[in-house]
Amino acid sequence: MQTLDTFDWICISIYFLVLLGIAFWVIKKKQNNTEDYFLAGRNVGWFVVGASIFASNIGSEHVVGLAGAGAGNKLPMLIYEIQAWVVLILGWVFLPFYARSGVFTMPEFLEKRFDSRSRWILSIFSIVAYVLTKISVTIYAGGVVVSALLGIDFWTGALSTVILTGIYTVLGGMRAVVYTETLQAIILVIGAAILTIIGLDKVGGWESMSETVTPEYLNMWRSASDPDFPWPTLLITSTIVGVWYWCTDQYIVQRTLTAKNIKEGRRGTIFGALLKLLPVFLFLIPGVIALALKMRGELEWETPDQAFPVLMSNLLPSGLRGLVAAGLLAALMSSLASVFNSCSTLFTVDIYKKLRPNTPEKKLVRTGQIATMIVVIIGIIWIPIMANISGVLYEYLQSVQSYIAPPITAVFLLGIFHKRINAQGAFVTLVVGFLVGAFRIVLEIVKGSLNPDGIWFMLGDMNFLTFSAWFFLFCVVLIIGVSLTTKQSAPEKVLNLTFGTITEEEKQKNKTSYNWVDISISILILLVVVGVMMFFNGK
């Protein structure tokens, strides 16, 4: 790998100066209350909402891990990256319910729809999930990227990035996060696009690359009996995880709640969905390019997760290398900033404020800042344990998310689609789901010491996609069964919070929040998603 030179460092320095300028401008604005600190005063436009959704989603684990999936014969993982259609579901289906209820957090919405027990469970569930997936994976990937780019050791790279990001997130709150993410999204897209174009040129174009890796390699649809990625459960599980992540997870939804109104929020999700079409071309294809060059003996790397940084350092000229390096750092920092802010929001609004309802607003903001620091420390401690679960970083993330998503997706989906689903059904499903998911993670870690013929080994060794699909069906049956055998919710409890209980006045309000342009762009996005699915068929 080539090290960065003077021009590269100039590019990186300019990026950091602009970033710090934005952060300083935001920090100077007073954060008088929780709405200011956690939701940027609910006054953000669609462009910033969409860019923030994209930048929050695309972290180092995507850049490193998705390229690693492309380089490591895991192309079916691509299905998680063409979920622009699920982002549209957030704007068209879920957002109106969240906006009408006036909530700060997803657990708070569950309390309005069900009861406080569900709120408690989801708050704790979400914070644990952030530590298991987002924080540790992002820090780990960030350490890999920063050490590869800057030539420093892994822990120095990881910790310095965490500390820098933590400072502006703690001081500036949500407004600092969304505005810095807009800059980071722009740099990331430009940098990765340049690398993809130069990479394709170096490899001799798409057809030459396809011939080197063989067309079958570019098939995202494996047979139903494939041991790693059987297509039926891949399709089902990726959708379950997608609905959880894009439509019910605080990390993403919080960005839409910062919007001025439903119209701006929905347009933000449409813009976010449009940007979400890009990762396939910007991150996965460079991984395949790196593999093709390795097969020809023109590039060398040890593990698939190194494919993107090695390709970048060897192919790009001076200056451009610095721009893409800045893009990678931007991806890392935007994801970290998002998860820090979401964790502090969940802890402060859903746990601390619930226990101490009369706490002054300024103390709540300070509590959120302290919570951020604690979550970062826990995430760093988890990194060494993470290495035992799965070989490739991106696959690790998807496998753990596949155990977290089913109960939450079942509760939210059925909760807004059917008024008969009640608090008892939601509570039981979340508790049982949390225990089953945790049990599966433990079984996966210790399966080497279990009897290969026993049921526990079978459950721990079952393909994670297949396990998740059956797990979701179990959660759906459980929530329906418990709800139908217990008392129905009072009509006022579900008013405007399910499709069957929306008033005529709210229906009219929703109709005025979109026009033919919003509908047309949404349909175009759906057509592109179908096109990508058909294109990667190995022919």
C-alpha positions as CSV (number, residue, x, y, z in Angstrom):
1,M,0.0,0.0,0.0
2,Q,1.2,3.5,-0.8
3,T,1.2,6.1,2.0
4,L,-0.5,9.4,1.7
5,D,1.6,12.3,0.4
6,T,1.5,16.1,0.9
7,F,-1.4,16.7,-1.5
8,D,-3.4,14.0,0.2
9,W,-2.8,15.6,3.6
10,I,-3.9,19.0,2.2
11,C,-7.2,17.5,1.1
12,I,-7.8,15.8,4.4
13,S,-6.9,18.9,6.3
14,I,-9.3,21.0,4.2
15,Y,-12.1,18.5,5.0
16,F,-11.4,18.6,8.7
17,L,-11.3,22.4,8.7
18,V,-14.7,22.7,6.9
19,L,-16.1,20.0,9.2
20,L,-14.9,21.8,12.4
21,G,-16.2,25.1,11.0
22,I,-19.7,23.6,10.6
23,A,-19.5,22.0,14.0
24,F,-18.4,25.3,15.6
25,W,-21.2,27.3,13.9
26,V,-23.7,24.8,15.3
27,I,-22.2,24.7,18.8
28,K,-22.5,28.5,19.0
29,K,-26.3,28.2,18.6
30,K,-27.9,27.7,22.0
31,Q,-29.2,24.2,22.8
32,N,-31.8,25.5,25.2
33,N,-34.0,22.4,25.4
34,T,-34.3,18.7,24.5
35,E,-36.1,19.5,21.2
36,D,-33.2,21.7,20.1
37,Y,-30.5,19.2,21.3
38,F,-32.1,15.9,20.2
39,L,-34.2,17.0,17.1
40,A,-32.4,20.1,15.9
41,G,-35.5,22.2,16.8
42,R,-37.7,20.2,14.3
43,N,-36.8,22.7,11.6
44,V,-34.7,20.8,9.0
45,G,-35.4,20.8,5.2
46,W,-35.7,17.7,3.0
47,F,-32.2,17.9,1.4
48,V,-30.5,17.8,4.8
49,V,-32.9,15.1,6.1
50,G,-32.1,12.8,3.0
51,A,-28.3,13.4,3.1
52,S,-28.3,12.7,6.9
53,I,-30.3,9.4,6.4
54,F,-27.8,8.3,3.7
55,A,-24.7,9.4,5.7
56,S,-26.0,7.7,8.9
57,N,-26.5,4.5,7.0
58,I,-23.2,4.5,5.1
59,G,-20.5,4.0,7.7
60,S,-17.0,2.5,7.5
61,E,-18.6,-0.9,8.0
62,H,-20.4,-0.4,4.6
63,V,-17.4,1.0,2.8
64,V,-15.0,-1.7,4.1
65,G,-17.6,-4.5,4.6
66,L,-19.5,-4.1,1.4
67,A,-16.4,-4.0,-0.7
68,G,-15.2,-7.0,1.3
69,A,-18.5,-8.8,0.4
70,G,-17.8,-8.0,-3.3
71,A,-14.2,-9.3,-3.0
72,G,-15.0,-12.3,-0.8
73,N,-17.7,-14.1,-2.9
74,K,-20.6,-12.8,-0.8
75,L,-22.5,-10.9,-3.6
76,P,-25.9,-12.0,-2.2
77,M,-25.3,-9.5,0.6
78,L,-26.0,-6.9,-2.1
79,I,-29.7,-7.3,-1.4
80,Y,-29.3,-5.4,1.9
81,E,-27.9,-2.4,-0.2
82,I,-30.8,-2.1,-2.7
83,Q,-33.4,-1.5,0.0
84,A,-34.2,2.0,-1.3
85,W,-37.8,0.7,-1.6
86,V,-37.9,0.1,2.2
87,V,-36.7,3.7,2.8
88,L,-39.8,4.8,0.8
89,I,-42.0,2.7,3.2
90,L,-40.7,4.8,6.0
91,G,-41.8,8.1,4.3
92,W,-45.1,6.8,2.9
93,V,-46.3,4.4,5.6
94,F,-44.6,4.9,9.0
95,L,-43.7,8.6,9.1
96,P,-47.2,10.0,9.2
97,F,-48.0,8.0,12.3
98,Y,-44.7,9.1,14.0
99,A,-45.3,12.8,13.1
100,R,-48.9,12.8,14.3
101,S,-48.0,11.3,17.6
102,G,-45.3,14.1,18.2
103,V,-42.8,11.7,19.7
104,F,-39.0,12.0,20.1
105,T,-38.2,8.3,20.1
106,M,-39.5,5.0,18.8
107,P,-40.0,3.6,22.3
108,E,-42.0,6.7,23.1
109,F,-44.3,5.8,20.1
110,L,-44.7,2.3,21.5
111,E,-45.9,3.8,24.8
112,K,-48.5,5.9,23.0
113,R,-49.7,2.9,20.9
114,F,-49.4,0.2,23.6
115,D,-48.1,0.9,27.1
116,S,-45.0,1.9,29.2
117,R,-43.8,-1.7,29.4
118,S,-43.1,-1.8,25.7
119,R,-41.3,1.5,25.9
120,W,-39.0,0.2,28.6
121,I,-38.2,-3.0,26.7
122,L,-37.5,-1.3,23.4
123,S,-35.3,1.4,25.0
124,I,-33.1,-1.2,26.6
125,F,-33.3,-3.5,23.6
126,S,-32.2,-0.6,21.2
127,I,-29.3,0.5,23.4
128,V,-28.0,-3.1,23.6
129,A,-28.4,-3.5,19.9
130,Y,-26.4,-0.3,19.2
131,V,-23.5,-1.7,21.2
132,L,-23.7,-5.1,19.6
133,T,-23.9,-3.8,16.0
134,K,-23.5,-0.2,15.2
135,I,-21.0,1.2,17.7
136,S,-18.5,-1.7,17.9
137,V,-18.7,-2.5,14.1
138,T,-18.2,1.2,13.2
139,I,-15.3,1.6,15.6
140,Y,-13.7,-1.6,14.4
141,A,-14.1,-0.7,10.7
142,G,-12.9,2.8,11.4
143,G,-9.8,1.4,13.0
144,V,-9.1,-0.8,10.0
145,V,-9.6,2.2,7.6
146,V,-7.7,4.8,9.6
147,S,-4.7,2.5,10.3
148,A,-4.5,1.4,6.6
149,L,-4.7,5.0,5.4
150,L,-2.6,6.9,7.8
151,G,-0.1,4.1,8.6
152,I,-0.8,4.1,12.4
153,D,-1.8,1.2,14.6
154,F,-5.4,0.0,14.8
155,W,-6.3,1.2,18.3
156,T,-4.8,4.6,17.9
157,G,-6.8,5.1,14.7
158,A,-10.0,3.8,16.2
159,L,-9.8,5.8,19.5
160,S,-8.7,9.1,18.0
161,T,-11.6,9.1,15.5
162,V,-14.1,8.2,18.3
163,I,-12.8,11.0,20.6
164,L,-12.9,13.6,17.8
165,T,-16.4,12.6,16.7
166,G,-17.6,12.4,20.3
167,I,-16.5,15.9,21.1
168,Y,-18.6,17.6,18.4
169,T,-21.6,15.3,18.9
170,V,-21.6,15.9,22.7
171,L,-21.3,19.7,22.3
172,G,-23.5,20.3,19.2
173,G,-26.2,17.7,19.5
174,M,-28.5,16.6,16.6
175,R,-28.0,19.9,14.7
176,A,-24.3,19.3,14.5
177,V,-24.9,15.7,13.4
178,V,-27.3,16.4,10.5
179,Y,-25.3,19.4,9.1
180,T,-21.9,17.7,9.3
181,E,-23.5,14.6,7.7
182,T,-24.7,16.6,4.7
183,L,-21.0,17.6,4.0
184,Q,-19.9,14.0,4.7
185,A,-22.4,12.5,2.3
186,I,-21.3,14.8,-0.5
187,I,-17.6,14.0,0.0
188,L,-18.2,10.2,0.3
189,V,-20.3,10.0,-2.9
190,I,-17.8,12.1,-4.9
191,G,-14.7,10.2,-3.6
192,A,-16.2,6.7,-4.0
193,A,-17.5,7.5,-7.5
194,I,-14.0,8.6,-8.6
195,L,-12.5,5.4,-7.3
196,T,-15.1,3.2,-9.1
197,I,-14.6,5.0,-12.4
198,I,-10.8,4.8,-12.2
199,G,-11.0,1.2,-11.0
200,L,-13.2,0.1,-13.9
201,D,-10.8,1.8,-16.3
202,K,-7.8,0.0,-14.7
203,V,-9.5,-3.4,-14.9
204,G,-10.5,-2.8,-18.6
205,G,-14.2,-2.1,-18.2
206,W,-17.1,-4.1,-16.9
207,E,-16.9,-7.0,-19.4
208,S,-13.2,-7.5,-18.8
209,M,-13.8,-7.6,-15.0
210,S,-16.8,-9.9,-15.4
211,E,-14.6,-12.3,-17.5
212,T,-11.9,-12.4,-14.9
213,V,-14.1,-13.2,-11.9
214,T,-16.5,-15.2,-14.2
215,P,-20.2,-14.1,-14.8
216,E,-21.4,-16.6,-12.2
217,Y,-19.6,-14.7,-9.5
218,L,-21.9,-11.7,-10.2
219,N,-25.0,-13.7,-9.4
220,M,-26.8,-12.4,-6.2
221,W,-29.3,-15.2,-6.4
222,R,-28.1,-18.6,-5.1
223,S,-30.1,-21.8,-5.1
224,A,-32.7,-22.5,-2.3
225,S,-30.3,-25.2,-1.0
226,D,-27.2,-23.0,-0.8
227,P,-25.6,-23.4,2.6
228,D,-24.7,-19.7,3.0
229,F,-27.3,-17.6,1.1
230,P,-30.5,-19.6,0.1
231,W,-32.4,-17.0,-2.0
232,P,-35.9,-17.5,-0.4
233,T,-34.8,-16.8,3.2
234,L,-32.3,-14.1,2.0
235,L,-35.2,-12.2,0.4
236,I,-37.5,-12.7,3.5
237,T,-34.8,-11.9,6.2
238,S,-33.3,-8.9,4.3
239,T,-36.9,-7.4,4.2
240,I,-37.5,-8.1,7.9
241,V,-34.1,-6.5,8.8
242,G,-34.8,-3.6,6.3
243,V,-38.2,-2.7,7.9
244,W,-36.7,-2.8,11.4
245,Y,-33.6,-0.7,10.4
246,W,-35.2,1.8,8.0
247,C,-38.7,2.2,9.5
248,T,-38.5,1.6,13.2
249,D,-35.0,2.2,14.3
250,Q,-34.2,5.4,16.3
251,Y,-30.9,5.7,14.5
252,I,-32.6,6.4,11.1
253,V,-36.1,7.6,12.0
254,Q,-34.7,10.4,14.3
255,R,-33.4,12.1,11.1
256,T,-37.0,12.3,9.7
257,L,-38.4,13.6,13.0
258,T,-36.1,16.7,12.7
259,A,-38.0,17.8,9.5
260,K,-40.3,20.9,9.6
261,N,-43.3,18.9,8.7
262,I,-44.5,15.6,7.2
263,K,-44.0,16.9,3.6
264,E,-40.3,17.8,4.2
265,G,-39.8,14.5,6.1
266,R,-41.3,12.4,3.4
267,R,-39.3,14.2,0.7
268,G,-36.2,13.6,2.8
269,T,-36.9,9.9,2.8
270,I,-37.4,9.9,-1.0
271,F,-34.1,11.8,-1.5
272,G,-32.5,9.3,1.0
273,A,-33.9,6.4,-1.0
274,L,-32.5,7.9,-4.2
275,L,-29.0,8.1,-2.6
276,K,-29.4,4.6,-1.2
277,L,-29.3,3.3,-4.8
278,L,-25.6,4.4,-5.0
279,P,-23.7,2.0,-2.6
280,V,-24.0,-0.9,-5.0
281,F,-21.9,1.0,-7.6
282,L,-19.8,3.0,-5.2
283,F,-18.7,0.3,-2.7
284,L,-19.6,-3.2,-3.8
285,I,-18.2,-2.9,-7.4
286,P,-14.8,-1.6,-6.1
287,G,-14.5,-4.9,-4.1
288,V,-15.1,-6.9,-7.3
289,I,-12.6,-4.7,-9.1
290,A,-10.0,-5.4,-6.3
291,L,-10.7,-9.2,-6.6
292,A,-10.2,-9.1,-10.5
293,L,-6.9,-7.2,-10.1
294,K,-5.8,-9.7,-7.4
295,M,-6.6,-12.6,-9.7
296,R,-4.5,-11.0,-12.4
297,G,-1.6,-10.5,-10.0
298,E,-1.8,-6.7,-10.1
299,L,-2.9,-6.1,-6.5
300,E,-2.3,-7.8,-3.2
301,W,-4.4,-8.0,0.0
302,E,-4.8,-10.5,2.7
303,T,-8.4,-10.3,3.7
304,P,-11.5,-9.1,1.7
305,D,-12.1,-6.3,4.3
306,Q,-8.8,-4.8,3.1
307,A,-9.9,-4.6,-0.5
308,F,-11.2,-1.0,-0.6
309,P,-8.3,0.7,1.3
310,V,-5.7,-1.2,-0.8
311,L,-7.5,-0.4,-4.1
312,M,-7.8,3.2,-3.1
313,S,-4.1,3.6,-2.1
314,N,-2.8,1.9,-5.2
315,L,-5.0,3.2,-8.0
316,L,-5.7,6.9,-7.1
317,P,-3.3,9.7,-7.9
318,S,-2.0,12.1,-5.3
319,G,-4.7,14.5,-4.0
320,L,-7.6,12.2,-5.1
321,R,-6.3,9.6,-2.7
322,G,-6.7,12.2,0.0
323,L,-10.2,13.1,-1.1
324,V,-11.3,9.4,-0.9
325,A,-9.5,9.0,2.4
326,A,-11.5,12.0,3.7
327,G,-14.7,10.4,2.3
328,L,-13.9,7.2,4.3
329,L,-13.2,9.2,7.5
330,A,-16.5,11.1,6.8
331,A,-18.4,7.8,6.6
332,L,-16.9,6.6,9.8
333,M,-17.5,9.9,11.7
334,S,-21.1,10.4,10.4
335,S,-22.1,6.9,11.5
336,L,-20.5,7.3,14.9
337,A,-22.1,10.7,15.4
338,S,-25.5,9.4,14.5
339,V,-25.4,6.4,16.9
340,F,-23.9,8.5,19.7
341,N,-26.8,11.0,19.4
342,S,-29.4,8.3,19.1
343,C,-28.1,6.5,22.2
344,S,-28.1,9.6,24.3
345,T,-31.7,10.5,23.0
346,L,-32.9,7.0,24.0
347,F,-31.3,7.0,27.4
348,T,-32.3,10.6,28.2
349,V,-35.9,10.7,26.9
350,D,-36.9,7.1,27.5
351,I,-35.1,6.1,30.6
352,Y,-33.8,9.1,32.6
353,K,-36.8,11.4,31.9
354,K,-39.2,8.5,32.6
355,L,-37.6,7.9,36.1
356,R,-37.3,11.7,36.8
357,P,-40.1,13.5,35.0
358,N,-39.5,16.9,36.6
359,T,-35.9,17.2,35.6
360,P,-35.1,20.7,34.0
361,E,-34.4,20.7,30.3
362,K,-30.8,21.9,30.7
363,K,-30.0,18.9,33.0
364,L,-31.6,16.5,30.5
365,V,-29.2,17.8,27.8
366,R,-26.3,17.3,30.1
367,T,-27.5,13.8,31.0
368,G,-27.6,13.0,27.2
369,Q,-24.0,14.2,26.9
370,I,-22.8,11.9,29.7
371,A,-24.7,8.9,28.3
372,T,-22.9,9.3,25.0
373,M,-19.5,9.0,26.6
374,I,-20.5,5.8,28.6
375,V,-21.9,4.1,25.4
376,V,-18.7,4.8,23.5
377,I,-16.6,3.1,26.3
378,I,-18.9,0.0,26.3
379,G,-18.6,-0.2,22.5
380,I,-14.8,-0.2,22.6
381,I,-14.8,-3.0,25.2
382,W,-17.1,-5.2,22.9
383,I,-14.8,-5.1,19.8
384,P,-12.5,-8.0,20.8
385,I,-15.5,-10.3,21.5
386,M,-17.0,-9.4,18.1
387,A,-14.2,-11.1,16.2
388,N,-15.5,-14.5,17.3
389,I,-18.9,-14.4,15.6
390,S,-18.3,-14.1,11.8
391,G,-15.4,-13.8,9.5
392,V,-16.4,-10.9,7.2
393,L,-17.4,-7.7,8.9
394,Y,-20.5,-7.0,6.9
395,E,-21.8,-10.5,7.4
396,Y,-21.3,-10.2,11.1
397,L,-23.5,-7.0,11.1
398,Q,-26.3,-8.6,9.1
399,S,-26.3,-11.8,11.2
400,V,-26.6,-10.0,14.5
401,Q,-29.3,-7.7,13.1
402,S,-31.1,-10.8,11.9
403,Y,-31.6,-11.8,15.5
404,I,-32.6,-8.4,16.7
405,A,-35.0,-7.4,14.0
406,P,-37.9,-10.0,13.9
407,P,-39.7,-9.1,17.2
408,I,-39.4,-5.3,16.7
409,T,-40.6,-5.5,13.0
410,A,-43.5,-7.7,14.1
411,V,-44.6,-5.3,16.8
412,F,-44.4,-2.1,14.7
413,L,-45.9,-3.6,11.5
414,L,-48.8,-5.3,13.1
415,G,-49.2,-2.4,15.6
416,I,-50.0,0.1,12.9
417,F,-51.8,-2.2,10.5
418,H,-54.2,-3.7,13.0
419,K,-56.0,-2.0,15.9
420,R,-56.7,-5.4,17.6
421,I,-53.0,-5.9,18.4
422,N,-52.7,-4.8,22.1
423,A,-50.2,-3.9,24.8
424,Q,-50.0,-7.4,26.2
425,G,-49.2,-8.9,22.8
426,A,-46.5,-6.3,22.1
427,F,-44.9,-6.7,25.6
428,V,-44.7,-10.6,25.4
429,T,-43.4,-10.5,21.9
430,L,-40.6,-8.0,22.7
431,V,-39.5,-9.9,25.9
432,V,-39.6,-13.4,24.3
433,G,-38.0,-12.0,21.1
434,F,-35.2,-10.4,23.0
435,L,-34.4,-13.6,25.0
436,V,-34.5,-15.8,21.9
437,G,-32.2,-13.4,19.9
438,A,-29.7,-13.3,22.8
439,F,-29.8,-17.1,23.2
440,R,-29.1,-17.6,19.5
441,I,-26.0,-15.3,19.7
442,V,-24.7,-17.3,22.7
443,L,-25.3,-20.6,20.9
444,E,-23.4,-19.3,17.8
445,I,-20.4,-18.3,20.0
446,V,-20.3,-21.7,21.9
447,K,-21.5,-24.1,19.2
448,G,-18.0,-25.6,18.9
449,S,-18.4,-27.1,22.4
450,L,-21.9,-28.5,21.8
451,N,-23.0,-32.0,20.8
452,P,-23.2,-32.0,17.0
453,D,-26.3,-34.3,17.1
454,G,-28.2,-32.2,19.7
455,I,-31.0,-29.6,19.2
456,W,-28.9,-26.7,20.7
457,F,-26.1,-27.3,18.1
458,M,-28.7,-27.4,15.3
459,L,-30.2,-24.1,16.5
460,G,-26.8,-22.5,16.8
461,D,-25.5,-23.8,13.5
462,M,-28.7,-23.1,11.4
463,N,-28.1,-20.6,8.6
464,F,-28.7,-17.1,10.1
465,L,-31.1,-16.1,7.3
466,T,-33.2,-19.3,7.7
467,F,-33.3,-18.8,11.5
468,S,-34.4,-15.2,11.2
469,A,-37.2,-16.0,8.8
470,W,-38.7,-18.7,11.1
471,F,-38.1,-16.4,14.1
472,F,-40.2,-13.7,12.5
473,L,-43.0,-16.1,11.8
474,F,-42.9,-17.2,15.4
475,C,-43.1,-13.5,16.6
476,V,-46.1,-12.8,14.3
477,V,-48.0,-15.8,15.6
478,L,-47.1,-14.9,19.2
479,I,-48.3,-11.3,19.0
480,I,-51.5,-12.2,17.2
481,G,-52.2,-15.1,19.6
482,V,-51.6,-13.1,22.8
483,S,-53.5,-10.1,21.5
484,L,-56.6,-12.1,20.5
485,T,-56.7,-13.9,23.9
486,T,-56.4,-10.8,26.0
487,K,-58.5,-7.6,26.4
488,Q,-58.8,-5.2,23.4
489,S,-57.3,-1.7,23.6
490,A,-59.6,1.3,24.4
491,P,-60.6,3.2,21.2
492,E,-59.0,6.4,22.4
493,K,-55.7,4.6,22.9
494,V,-55.4,3.6,19.2
495,L,-56.9,6.8,17.7
496,N,-54.8,8.0,14.7
497,L,-52.2,5.3,15.5
498,T,-53.4,2.5,13.2
499,F,-54.7,2.5,9.7
500,G,-58.2,1.6,10.8
501,T,-58.5,4.5,13.3
502,I,-57.3,7.5,11.3
503,T,-59.8,10.4,11.4
504,E,-61.0,12.1,8.1
505,E,-59.3,15.3,9.1
506,E,-55.9,13.5,9.4
507,K,-56.5,11.7,6.1
508,Q,-57.0,15.1,4.4
509,K,-53.9,16.5,6.0
510,N,-51.8,13.6,4.7
511,K,-53.2,14.0,1.2
512,T,-51.9,17.6,1.0
513,S,-48.4,16.5,2.1
514,Y,-47.4,15.1,-1.3
515,N,-47.8,15.7,-5.1
516,W,-47.3,13.9,-8.4
517,V,-43.5,14.6,-8.3
518,D,-43.1,12.7,-5.0
519,I,-45.1,9.8,-6.4
520,S,-43.2,9.8,-9.8
521,I,-39.7,9.7,-8.2
522,S,-40.8,7.0,-5.8
523,I,-42.0,4.8,-8.7
524,L,-38.7,5.5,-10.6
525,I,-36.8,4.3,-7.5
526,L,-38.8,1.1,-7.3
527,L,-38.1,0.4,-11.1
528,V,-34.3,0.9,-10.5
529,V,-34.4,-1.5,-7.6
530,V,-36.1,-4.2,-9.7
531,G,-33.6,-3.5,-12.5
532,V,-30.6,-4.0,-10.2
533,M,-32.1,-7.3,-8.9
534,M,-32.5,-8.5,-12.5
535,F,-29.1,-7.4,-13.6
536,F,-27.1,-9.3,-11.0
537,N,-28.2,-12.8,-12.1
538,G,-24.9,-14.2,-13.2
539,K,-25.6,-14.1,-17.0
